[in-house]
Amino acid sequence: MTTLNDRYPEIVRFHGHECPGASVGARIAEVALARFGRHDTGNEVVAISETDACAIDAVQVLTGCTYGKRNLVHQDNGKNVFTFWRRGDAVGIRVSARPGGDAYRDEATWALAEKIEAGVASPQERAAFTVAQQARTARILAAPVEELLLVEEITGDVPTVKAVRPTEACEDCGDQTSVATLHNHRGRMVCPACHLAAHGGVLPPDHGHHGHDHAHPRAHAHAHAHPQSPQDNGHAHAGAHPHPHHH
């Protein structure tokens, strides 16, 4: 039986380096695999990620839920939270990093990270940050699941897998764009970027409705995500972010 230890080097290769964030993702994926198994023909698993950080890479490697297959849905809420569904029985689990645990940097590590990002850290401080990140990664990989993560059984509607749609040229920039995302802006079908630019970078109050119902027979309503906020990625290098609630 393949274990996390067997596949951890694959995660590191895919992500590009070892870090606490990817390690948290590995443990989250481990929980999903134990509950549902890996996504495959006859065992369709869908994941929702509420982070845009390192953990996503580990989840993709281990679970088979990936952006390219459209069975990994990105909802960047700035949270270390993943929800997994098995399509066959509409039962899911919500897996989140336990507050106060090793999934998140402590204040001392944040202070070092901020000095590194500001370019004022000494060589000794840089070394101390690396050591702290490496030690935290080791603790994350060794910790009992219940000390690191919160797991909640949930029921509800399984997210649909986004279908591949035809493309047509945006009437402003000319780029081929999925008809599912084209907007009717004053009678012209435009891509999301041109639609945003047409409104001076601020979407109008009714931006959730593309106007496709009558103007474009092959398109469908499209829900916009809220503006994304940056999130610490837990890297064992100089990356940092001033908000202490991320890992």
Backbone hydrogen bonds in HBPLUS format (Angstrom, degrees):
<---DONOR---> <-ACCEPTOR-->    atom                        ^
c    i                          cat <-CA-CA->   ^        H-A-AA   ^      H-
h    n   atom  resd res      DA  || num        DHA   H-A  angle D-A-AA Bond
n    s   type  num  typ     dist DA aas  dist angle  dist       angle   num
A0006-ASP N   A0003-THR O   3.04 MM   3  5.19 125.1  2.35  98.1 112.0     1
A0007-ARG N   A0003-THR O   3.30 MM   4  6.69 147.8  2.41 146.7 154.7     2
A0007-ARG N   A0004-LEU O   3.12 MM   3  5.28 122.0  2.47  99.3 113.2     3
A0008-TYR N   A0004-LEU O   2.79 MM   4  5.74 125.0  2.09 152.2 167.2     4
A0010-GLU N   A0007-ARG O   2.98 MM   3  5.25 126.5  2.27 104.6 118.9     5
A0011-ILE N   A0007-ARG O   3.23 MM   4  6.69 146.4  2.35 148.3 157.8     6
A0011-ILE N   A0008-TYR O   2.98 MM   3  5.08 120.9  2.34 100.3 115.3     7
A0012-VAL N   A0008-TYR O   3.06 MM   4  6.44 159.7  2.11 157.0 162.0     8
A0013-ARG N   A0009-PRO O   2.97 MM   4  6.20 158.1  2.02 146.4 152.1     9
A0014-PHE N   A0010-GLU O   2.99 MM   4  6.16 161.1  2.03 145.3 150.6    10
A0015-HIS N   A0011-ILE O   2.84 MM   4  5.98 166.8  1.86 157.0 160.8    11
A0016-GLY N   A0012-VAL O   2.78 MM   4  5.67 147.1  1.89 142.3 151.6    12
A0023-SER N   A0019-CYS O   3.16 MM   4  6.36 151.1  2.25 146.6 155.3    13
A0024-VAL N   A0020-PRO O   2.87 MM   4  6.17 151.2  1.95 153.6 160.8    14
A0025-GLY N   A0021-GLY O   3.07 MM   4  6.39 158.7  2.12 146.0 151.8    15
A0026-ALA N   A0022-ALA O   2.93 MM   4  6.22 143.2  2.07 140.0 150.1    16
A0027-ARG N   A0023-SER O   3.08 MM   4  6.42 152.3  2.15 146.3 152.6    17
A0028-ILE N   A0024-VAL O   2.90 MM   4  6.21 155.1  1.97 152.7 160.3    18
A0029-ALA N   A0025-GLY O   2.87 MM   4  6.04 161.8  1.90 147.9 152.9    19
A0030-GLU N   A0026-ALA O   2.92 MM   4  6.09 143.8  2.06 137.4 147.8    20
A0031-VAL N   A0027-ARG O   3.19 MM   4  6.50 148.2  2.30 141.9 148.1    21
A0032-ALA N   A0028-ILE O   3.16 MM   4  6.55 159.1  2.20 148.4 153.8    22
A0033-LEU N   A0029-ALA O   2.84 MM   4  6.08 159.2  1.89 155.3 160.8    23
A0034-ALA N   A0030-GLU O   3.06 MM   4  6.23 154.6  2.13 143.2 149.6    24
A0035-ARG N   A0031-VAL O   3.12 MM   4  6.35 142.4  2.27 142.9 152.8    25
A0036-PHE N   A0032-ALA O   2.80 MM   4  5.89 169.6  1.81 159.7 162.3    26
A0037-GLY N   A0033-LEU O   2.81 MM   4  4.21 135.5  2.01 110.7 123.3    27
A0039-HIS N   A0063-THR O   2.88 MM  24  6.02 162.7  1.91 167.4 166.0    28
A0040-ASP N   A0043-ASN O   3.05 MM   3  5.08 157.8  2.10 122.4 128.9    29
A0043-ASN N   A0040-ASP O   2.83 MM   3  5.08 160.9  1.87 130.1 132.6    30
A0087-ARG N   A0044-GLU O   2.85 MM  43  5.56 158.9  1.90 157.2 163.6    31
A0046-VAL N   A0085-TRP O   2.82 MM  39  5.13 158.7  1.86 147.1 154.5    32
A0085-TRP N   A0046-VAL O   2.76 MM  39  5.13 155.0  1.82 154.5 162.1    33
A0047-ALA N   A0071-ASN O   2.90 MM  24  6.22 165.7  1.92 152.0 155.3    34
A0073-VAL N   A0047-ALA O   2.79 MM  26  6.17 167.3  1.80 157.0 159.4    35
A0048-ILE N   A0083-THR O   2.71 MM  35  5.02 149.9  1.80 148.5 157.3    36
A0083-THR N   A0048-ILE O   2.92 MM  35  5.02 155.7  1.98 140.5 148.6    37
A0049-SER N   A0073-VAL O   2.83 MM  24  6.14 165.9  1.84 170.9 175.1    38
A0075-GLN N   A0049-SER O   2.81 MM  26  5.89 171.5  1.82 176.1 175.0    39
A0050-GLU N   A0081-VAL O   2.97 MM  31  5.39 155.7  2.03 175.5 169.4    40
A0077-ASN N   A0050-GLU O   3.09 MM  27  5.03 136.9  2.29 106.2 116.6    41
A0079-LYS N   A0050-GLU O   3.02 MM  29  5.39 159.8  2.06 145.7 142.9    42
A0056-ILE N   A0053-ALA O   3.15 MM   3  6.25 157.3  2.20 134.4 137.0    43
A0057-ASP N   A0054-CYS O   3.00 MM   3  5.79 135.9  2.20 122.1 131.0    44
A0059-VAL N   A0055-ALA O   3.13 MM   4  6.42 161.6  2.16 155.4 160.8    45
A0060-GLN N   A0056-ILE O   2.96 MM   4  6.21 157.6  2.01 153.8 159.3    46
A0061-VAL N   A0057-ASP O   3.07 MM   4  6.31 163.1  2.10 150.1 154.2    47
A0062-LEU N   A0058-ALA O   3.02 MM   4  6.16 169.1  2.03 155.7 158.0    48
A0063-THR N   A0059-VAL O   2.95 MM   4  5.67 162.0  1.98 146.2 152.2    49
A0064-GLY N   A0060-GLN O   3.36 MM   4  5.44 150.6  2.45 127.1 133.5    50
A0070-ARG N   A0067-TYR O   2.96 MM   3  4.90 146.6  2.08 100.0 110.7    51
A0077-ASN N   A0075-GLN O   2.81 MM   2  5.94 109.0  2.32 121.1 105.2    52
A0097-ALA N   A0080-ASN O   3.12 MM  17  5.76 148.8  2.22 156.3 165.4    53
A0082-PHE N   A0095-VAL O   2.85 MM  13  5.28 163.4  1.88 155.6 161.3    54
A0095-VAL N   A0082-PHE O   2.71 MM  13  5.28 171.2  1.72 173.2 172.9    55
A0084-PHE N   A0093-ILE O   2.88 MM   9  5.42 160.1  1.92 157.8 163.4    56
A0093-ILE N   A0084-PHE O   2.92 MM   9  5.42 147.7  2.02 146.7 157.2    57
A0086-ARG N   A0091-VAL O   3.33 MM   5  6.15 163.2  2.36 158.8 160.6    58
A0089-ASP N   A0086-ARG O   3.32 MM   3  6.16 142.6  2.47 120.9 127.0    59
A0090-ALA N   A0086-ARG O   3.11 MM   4  5.93 131.2  2.36 156.3 170.1    60
A0092-GLY N   A0154-ILE O   2.96 MM  62  5.09 169.3  1.97 153.4 150.1    61
A0154-ILE N   A0092-GLY O   2.82 MM  62  5.09 172.1  1.83 137.9 137.1    62
A0094-ARG N   A0152-GLU O   2.78 MM  58  5.10 159.3  1.82 148.9 155.9    63
A0152-GLU N   A0094-ARG O   2.95 MM  58  5.10 154.8  2.01 142.1 150.2    64
A0096-SER N   A0150-LEU O   2.95 MM  54  5.21 161.2  1.99 149.0 155.3    65
A0150-LEU N   A0096-SER O   2.76 MM  54  5.21 160.6  1.80 154.3 159.9    66
A0098-ARG N   A0148-LEU O   2.85 MM  50  5.48 175.2  1.85 140.0 139.3    67
A0101-GLY N   A0098-ARG O   3.14 MM   3  5.63 153.7  2.21 138.9 138.6    68
A0104-TYR N   A0101-GLY O   3.22 MM   3  6.14 171.9  2.23 123.6 126.1    69
A0110-TRP N   A0106-ASP O   3.01 MM   4  6.31 157.9  2.06 153.8 160.7    70
A0111-ALA N   A0107-GLU O   2.91 MM   4  6.14 154.5  1.98 147.7 154.3    71
A0112-LEU N   A0108-ALA O   3.12 MM   4  6.44 155.3  2.19 145.0 150.8    72
A0113-ALA N   A0109-THR O   2.90 MM   4  6.14 161.6  1.94 150.0 155.5    73
A0114-GLU N   A0110-TRP O   2.89 MM   4  6.09 157.9  1.94 154.0 158.9    74
A0115-LYS N   A0111-ALA O   3.17 MM   4  6.38 151.1  2.26 141.5 148.7    75
A0116-ILE N   A0112-LEU O   2.97 MM   4  6.26 154.0  2.04 151.1 158.6    76
A0117-GLU N   A0113-ALA O   2.92 MM   4  6.17 163.6  1.95 150.8 155.0    77
A0118-ALA N   A0114-GLU O   2.98 MM   4  6.10 146.6  2.10 138.6 147.6    78
A0120-VAL N   A0115-LYS O   2.98 MM   5  5.34 154.4  2.05 160.9 159.4    79
A0119-GLY N   A0116-ILE O   3.01 MM   3  5.09 150.4  2.10 101.3 110.8    80
A0125-GLU N   A0122-SER O   3.04 MM   3  5.09 118.2  2.44  97.1 112.2    81
A0126-ARG N   A0122-SER O   2.96 MM   4  6.28 156.9  2.02 155.9 162.5    82
A0127-ALA N   A0123-PRO O   2.98 MM   4  6.18 158.2  2.03 145.9 151.8    83
A0128-ALA N   A0124-GLN O   2.91 MM   4  6.12 151.7  1.99 141.9 150.1    84
A0129-PHE N   A0125-GLU O   2.96 MM   4  6.17 151.5  2.04 145.8 152.5    85
A0130-THR N   A0126-ARG O   3.09 MM   4  6.39 161.9  2.13 149.1 153.3    86
A0131-VAL N   A0127-ALA O   2.98 MM   4  6.23 162.6  2.01 151.7 156.3    87
A0132-ALA N   A0128-ALA O   2.94 MM   4  6.10 158.2  1.99 145.1 151.3    88
A0133-GLN N   A0129-PHE O   2.93 MM   4  6.18 158.6  1.98 152.9 158.3    89
A0134-GLN N   A0130-THR O   2.94 MM   4  6.14 158.9  1.99 150.5 156.4    90
A0135-ALA N   A0131-VAL O   2.92 MM   4  6.10 159.4  1.96 150.4 156.0    91
A0136-ARG N   A0132-ALA O   2.97 MM   4  6.13 154.5  2.04 143.7 150.9    92
A0137-THR N   A0133-GLN O   2.92 MM   4  6.11 154.1  1.99 145.4 152.5    93
A0138-ALA N   A0134-GLN O   3.07 MM   4  6.34 158.3  2.12 146.4 151.4    94
A0139-ARG N   A0135-ALA O   3.04 MM   4  6.33 155.1  2.10 145.5 152.3    95
A0140-ILE N   A0136-ARG O   2.91 MM   4  6.12 157.4  1.96 150.7 156.7    96
A0141-LEU N   A0137-THR O   3.08 MM   4  6.33 160.4  2.12 151.7 155.9    97
A0142-ALA N   A0138-ALA O   3.14 MM   4  6.27 137.2  2.33 139.6 150.7    98
A0142-ALA N   A0139-ARG O   3.21 MM   3  5.12 128.6  2.49  92.7 106.1    99
A0143-ALA N   A0139-ARG O   2.88 MM   4  5.77 133.8  2.10 149.7 159.6   100
A0147-GLU N   A0144-PRO O   2.98 MM   3  5.49 145.3  2.10 114.1 124.1   101
A0148-LEU N   A0145-VAL O   3.04 MM   3  5.24 136.7  2.23 103.8 116.0   102
A0149-LEU N   A0145-VAL O   2.78 MM   4  5.68 170.3  1.79 171.7 172.1   103
A0179-VAL N   A0166-PRO O   2.91 MM  13  6.05 163.2  1.94 163.2 159.9   104
A0168-GLU N   A0177-THR O   2.89 MM   9  5.40 156.0  1.95 145.6 145.3   105
A0177-THR N   A0168-GLU O   2.79 MM   9  5.40 163.5  1.82 137.7 141.8   106
A0170-CYS N   A0175-ASP O   2.84 MM   5  5.47 156.3  1.90 141.5 146.9   107
A0174-GLY N   A0170-CYS O   2.94 MM   4  4.72 133.2  2.17 121.1 134.0   108
A0171-GLU N   A0189-MET O   2.94 MM  18  5.78 172.7  1.95 156.6 158.8   109
A0181-THR N   A0178-SER O   3.02 MM   3  5.68 163.1  2.05 117.9 122.9   110
A0183-HIS N   A0190-VAL O   2.72 MM   7  5.20 166.9  1.74 154.5 158.4   111
A0190-VAL N   A0183-HIS O   2.79 MM   7  5.20 155.5  1.85 149.1 153.7   112
A0184-ASN N   A0210-HIS O   2.72 MM  26  5.73 156.3  1.77 154.3 162.0   113
A0185-HIS N   A0188-ARG O   2.76 MM   3  5.14 163.4  1.79 158.3 152.5   114
A0188-ARG N   A0185-HIS O   3.06 MM   3  5.14 159.1  2.10 106.4 113.1   115
A0195-HIS N   A0191-CYS O   2.87 MM   4  6.06 153.5  1.94 156.1 165.0   116
A0196-LEU N   A0192-PRO O   2.91 MM   4  6.09 156.8  1.96 146.9 152.4   117
A0197-ALA N   A0193-ALA O   2.95 MM   4  6.18 160.9  1.98 145.7 151.3   118
A0198-ALA N   A0194-CYS O   2.87 MM   4  5.98 147.3  1.98 141.1 149.6   119
A0199-HIS N   A0196-LEU O   3.05 MM   3  5.34 145.1  2.17 104.0 114.3   120
A0201-GLY N   A0196-LEU O   2.91 MM   5  5.03 155.3  1.97 144.9 142.4   121
A0200-GLY N   A0197-ALA O   3.03 MM   3  5.07 153.3  2.11 115.0 112.5   122
A0202-VAL N   A0199-HIS O   3.19 MM   3  5.50 165.6  2.21 112.1 116.1   123
A0207-HIS N   A0204-PRO O   3.03 MM   3  5.29 143.6  2.17 128.8 125.3   124
A0209-HIS N   A0206-ASP O   3.11 MM   3  5.99 170.4  2.11 127.5 130.4   125
A0216-HIS N   A0212-HIS O   3.01 MM   4  4.71 158.9  2.06 121.8 125.1   126
A0219-ALA N   A0216-HIS O   3.33 MM   3  5.74 170.3  2.34 117.1 119.7   127
